[in-house]
């Protein structure tokens, strides 16, 4: 049996600036540090209709359009700040 793997690099679309503005406005916080990269990733995910991310990075919970799954937590359990 032969399997072929296709990898696609997602880049900004022509809607990027508009979607980024909407996401940043709704975020309601100053973008600094690692949150800048996370916000950029979230915006690109939204552009492509990707709604789920598997990550240990709690910053992604800030984006209400994403379903964040922590792969190290038991199924169905959601991260909460201490």
Secondary structure, 3 states (H helix, E strand, C coil): CCCCCCCCCCCCCCCHHHHHHHHHHHHCCCCCCHHHHHHHHHHHHHHCCCCEEECCCHHHHHCCCCEEECCCCCCCCCCCCC
